[in-house]
């Protein structure tokens, strides 16, 4: 079976809890871990969908 898209291999470091969450989501979506990561990255290519959450700074709280 030939792939229509050329692929490349990369190594990614991530926190253990994030990997566990991704594995759980992959299982729920009947995907491999790699498939889940690719699907989420492809889904985030639209710049209008990017969410930015600023870090909270507790020093401003009185």
BADO-602065 format. One line per field, with one value per residue: residue in three letters; x, y, z of N, C-alpha, C, O, CB in turn. Coordinates in Angstrom, 2 decimals. Glycine has a CB too. Layout:
N
type <- c(ALA, ...) .
n_x <- c(X, ...) .
n_y <- c(Y, ...) .
n_z <- c(Z, ...) .
ca_x <- c(X, ...) .
ca_y <- c(Y, ...) .
ca_z <- c(Z, ...) .
c_x <- c(X, ...) .
c_y <- c(Y, ...) .
c_z <- c(Z, ...) .
o_x <- c(X, ...) .
o_y <- c(Y, ...) .
o_z <- c(Z, ...) .
cb_x <- c(X, ...) .
cb_y <- c(Y, ...) .
cb_z <- c(Z, ...) .
% end
This chain:
62
type <- c(UNK, UNK, UNK, UNK, UNK, UNK, UNK, UNK, UNK, UNK, UNK, UNK, UNK, UNK, UNK, UNK, UNK, UNK, UNK, UNK, UNK, UNK, UNK, UNK, UNK, UNK, UNK, UNK, UNK, UNK, UNK, UNK, UNK, UNK, UNK, UNK, UNK, UNK, UNK, UNK, UNK, UNK, UNK, UNK, UNK, UNK, UNK, UNK, UNK, UNK, UNK, UNK, UNK, UNK, UNK, UNK, UNK, UNK, UNK, UNK, UNK, UNK) .
n_x <- c(0.84, 0.70, 1.52, -0.13, 0.88, 4.03, 5.91, 7.55, 9.75, 9.74, 11.03, 9.48, 9.38, 7.42, 5.34, 4.56, 1.87, 0.51, 1.01, -0.34, -2.96, -3.30, -3.06, -5.34, -7.35, -6.80, -7.49, -10.25, -11.01, -10.47, -7.88, -4.33, -1.67, 0.06, -1.62, -3.60, -2.16, -1.34, -3.88, -4.84, -2.91, -3.26, -5.87, -5.50, -4.41, -5.74, -5.50, -7.42, -8.49, -6.79, -6.11, -5.20, -4.09, -3.42, -0.88, -1.73, -1.10, -0.36, 0.56, -0.78, -3.15, -5.10) .
n_y <- c(-1.18, 2.13, 5.32, 8.39, 10.78, 12.13, 11.19, 12.05, 11.26, 12.17, 12.95, 13.48, 15.17, 15.02, 15.77, 13.10, 12.93, 14.25, 12.57, 10.27, 11.28, 11.83, 9.21, 8.06, 9.59, 8.85, 6.15, 6.40, 7.54, 5.58, 5.45, 5.30, 6.36, 8.03, 8.67, 10.14, 12.37, 13.49, 14.05, 15.97, 17.99, 18.62, 19.55, 21.92, 23.71, 25.90, 29.27, 30.83, 29.41, 29.09, 29.08, 31.16, 31.13, 33.16, 33.01, 32.87, 35.40, 35.41, 37.43, 39.79, 39.55, 40.62) .
n_z <- c(0.00, -0.96, 0.32, -0.13, 0.73, 1.52, 4.34, 7.42, 10.11, 13.53, 16.78, 19.86, 22.93, 25.82, 28.68, 30.98, 31.80, 29.76, 27.60, 28.47, 28.49, 25.75, 24.73, 25.83, 24.56, 21.93, 21.98, 22.51, 20.11, 18.30, 17.18, 16.52, 18.73, 17.33, 15.15, 16.48, 17.41, 14.95, 13.79, 15.60, 15.31, 12.58, 12.69, 13.99, 12.22, 11.20, 11.57, 12.84, 14.85, 16.92, 20.33, 22.98, 26.20, 28.76, 31.29, 34.72, 37.07, 40.27, 41.86, 41.43, 42.74, 45.41) .
ca_x <- c(0.00, 1.49, 0.95, -0.22, 1.66, 5.34, 5.95, 8.85, 9.73, 10.33, 10.94, 8.88, 9.37, 6.23, 5.08, 3.90, 0.41, 0.01, 1.05, -1.43, -4.21, -3.37, -3.32, -6.74, -8.14, -6.57, -8.31, -11.65, -11.23, -10.06, -6.68, -3.05, -1.18, 0.55, -2.78, -4.26, -1.32, -1.44, -5.23, -4.94, -2.09, -3.92, -7.05, -5.09, -3.73, -6.51, -5.06, -8.54, -8.93, -5.75, -6.50, -4.08, -4.50, -2.29, -0.61, -2.24, -0.06, -0.97, 1.07, -1.74, -4.33, -4.99) .
ca_y <- c(0.00, 3.34, 6.52, 9.50, 11.88, 11.76, 11.38, 12.11, 10.82, 13.09, 12.52, 14.55, 14.99, 15.61, 15.27, 11.80, 13.07, 14.61, 11.34, 9.42, 11.89, 11.60, 7.79, 7.85, 10.18, 8.02, 4.96, 6.80, 7.87, 4.42, 5.83, 5.10, 7.58, 8.86, 9.17, 11.16, 13.56, 14.07, 14.59, 17.20, 19.02, 19.04, 20.31, 23.21, 24.52, 27.12, 30.26, 31.44, 28.52, 29.04, 29.67, 31.55, 31.33, 33.75, 32.47, 33.75, 35.95, 35.54, 38.61, 40.88, 39.27, 41.21) .
ca_z <- c(0.00, -1.04, 0.94, -1.06, 1.28, 2.05, 5.78, 8.06, 11.50, 14.51, 18.17, 20.64, 24.38, 26.43, 30.03, 31.04, 31.90, 28.43, 26.79, 28.94, 28.01, 24.29, 24.50, 26.16, 23.47, 20.75, 22.17, 22.34, 18.70, 17.52, 16.46, 17.19, 19.37, 16.24, 14.42, 17.30, 17.39, 13.60, 13.62, 16.39, 14.67, 11.34, 13.08, 14.51, 11.21, 10.93, 12.56, 13.53, 15.91, 17.95, 21.60, 23.82, 27.58, 29.50, 32.63, 35.79, 37.94, 41.60, 42.56, 41.26, 43.55, 46.76) .
c_x <- c(0.88, 0.76, 0.94, 0.59, 2.99, 5.34, 7.39, 8.69, 10.36, 10.20, 10.45, 8.97, 8.13, 6.06, 4.30, 2.38, -0.21, -0.02, -0.10, -2.78, -4.38, -3.67, -4.78, -7.64, -8.00, -7.43, -9.79, -11.99, -10.81, -8.88, -5.45, -2.66, -0.68, -0.61, -3.51, -3.48, -1.42, -2.80, -5.37, -4.09, -2.73, -5.16, -6.72, -4.39, -4.45, -6.14, -6.20, -9.00, -7.94, -6.22, -5.24, -4.62, -3.32, -2.12, -1.16, -1.05, -0.68, -0.50, 0.11, -2.96, -4.12, -5.92) .
c_y <- c(1.24, 4.48, 7.64, 10.70, 11.36, 12.06, 11.48, 11.72, 11.89, 12.48, 13.71, 14.20, 15.70, 15.06, 13.96, 11.92, 13.47, 13.39, 10.41, 9.95, 11.64, 10.13, 7.46, 8.38, 9.36, 6.76, 5.27, 7.06, 6.76, 4.75, 5.35, 6.40, 8.54, 9.47, 10.27, 12.46, 14.25, 14.71, 15.91, 18.32, 19.53, 19.88, 21.70, 24.10, 25.81, 28.16, 30.93, 30.62, 28.47, 29.77, 29.99, 31.83, 31.90, 33.08, 33.44, 34.18, 36.24, 36.79, 39.81, 40.72, 39.87, 40.57) .
c_z <- c(0.00, -0.36, -0.08, -0.58, 1.77, 3.54, 6.26, 9.52, 12.38, 15.89, 18.99, 22.12, 24.91, 27.83, 29.99, 31.08, 30.56, 27.52, 27.18, 28.44, 26.52, 23.98, 24.78, 25.05, 22.20, 20.82, 21.95, 20.87, 17.75, 16.60, 17.22, 17.86, 18.29, 15.45, 15.17, 17.27, 16.03, 13.39, 14.38, 15.81, 13.39, 11.64, 13.58, 13.50, 10.89, 11.98, 13.32, 14.73, 17.08, 19.20, 22.41, 25.22, 28.35, 30.86, 33.66, 36.66, 39.29, 42.34, 42.44, 42.15, 44.95, 47.72) .
o_x <- c(1.73, -0.47, 1.91, 0.96, 3.07, 4.82, 8.31, 7.60, 11.39, 9.37, 10.95, 8.66, 7.82, 6.57, 3.49, 1.67, -1.33, -0.97, -0.75, -3.64, -5.47, -4.45, -5.39, -8.58, -8.97, -8.03, -10.50, -13.12, -10.77, -8.86, -5.52, -3.26, -0.97, -0.59, -3.99, -4.06, -1.58, -2.88, -5.96, -4.52, -2.74, -5.46, -7.59, -3.85, -3.84, -6.43, -5.96, -9.80, -8.23, -6.67, -4.33, -5.51, -2.32, -3.09, -1.07, -0.14, -1.44, -1.09, 0.18, -3.74, -3.09, -5.95) .
o_y <- c(1.39, 4.59, 7.82, 11.56, 10.28, 13.10, 11.05, 11.83, 12.46, 11.60, 14.82, 13.07, 16.82, 13.98, 13.73, 11.12, 13.06, 13.19, 9.83, 9.17, 11.29, 9.84, 6.68, 7.71, 9.19, 6.36, 4.51, 6.82, 6.96, 4.40, 5.03, 7.45, 9.73, 10.66, 11.23, 13.54, 15.47, 15.82, 16.86, 19.47, 20.74, 20.82, 22.57, 25.14, 26.73, 27.97, 31.55, 31.09, 27.88, 30.92, 29.17, 32.67, 31.21, 32.64, 34.65, 33.40, 37.19, 37.16, 40.73, 41.66, 39.64, 40.94) .
o_z <- c(0.88, -0.44, -0.82, -1.39, 2.35, 3.97, 5.57, 10.09, 12.02, 16.13, 18.83, 22.52, 24.52, 28.14, 29.09, 30.47, 30.25, 26.77, 26.31, 28.03, 26.07, 23.07, 24.06, 24.63, 21.46, 19.82, 21.29, 20.44, 16.54, 15.43, 18.41, 17.58, 18.34, 15.13, 14.56, 17.12, 15.97, 12.86, 13.86, 15.80, 13.14, 10.91, 13.60, 13.87, 10.35, 13.16, 14.36, 15.53, 18.11, 19.14, 22.49, 25.39, 28.56, 31.48, 33.51, 36.92, 39.44, 43.36, 43.25, 42.31, 45.58, 48.89) .
cb_x <- c(-0.95, 1.78, 1.75, -1.67, 0.90, 6.49, 5.22, 9.48, 10.47, 9.65, 12.33, 7.41, 10.69, 4.96, 4.31, 4.37, 0.06, 0.87, 2.40, -1.43, -4.23, -2.04, -2.40, -7.09, -7.70, -5.09, -8.09, -11.94, -10.49, -11.23, -6.62, -1.94, -0.06, 1.44, -3.73, -4.42, 0.14, -1.19, -6.29, -4.52, -0.70, -4.30, -7.81, -4.19, -3.55, -8.05, -4.24, -9.69, -9.15, -4.43, -7.44, -3.32, -5.00, -2.50, 0.90, -3.35, 0.58, -0.67, 2.44, -2.17, -4.60, -5.25) .
cb_y <- c(0.00, 3.70, 6.93, 9.90, 12.59, 12.53, 10.25, 13.54, 9.46, 14.50, 11.99, 14.80, 15.56, 15.33, 16.32, 11.03, 14.11, 15.71, 10.62, 9.32, 13.41, 12.02, 6.92, 8.53, 11.64, 7.64, 4.38, 8.05, 9.14, 3.90, 7.36, 4.62, 7.25, 8.04, 8.04, 10.67, 13.21, 12.98, 13.59, 16.93, 18.46, 17.83, 19.57, 23.01, 23.72, 26.83, 31.31, 31.62, 27.12, 29.67, 28.73, 32.79, 30.00, 35.26, 32.24, 33.03, 37.24, 34.31, 39.00, 40.97, 37.73, 42.70) .
cb_z <- c(1.21, -2.50, 2.20, -1.26, 2.42, 1.32, 6.51, 7.94, 11.66, 14.45, 18.71, 20.22, 25.06, 25.57, 30.86, 32.26, 32.98, 27.81, 26.96, 30.49, 28.30, 23.62, 25.39, 27.49, 23.21, 20.63, 23.56, 23.17, 18.35, 16.68, 16.24, 16.18, 20.38, 15.31, 14.13, 18.74, 17.69, 12.53, 14.10, 17.83, 14.38, 10.50, 14.12, 15.67, 9.96, 10.94, 11.89, 12.57, 15.36, 17.43, 22.40, 23.24, 28.23, 29.69, 32.85, 36.65, 37.32, 42.44, 42.00, 39.82, 43.64, 46.73) .
% end
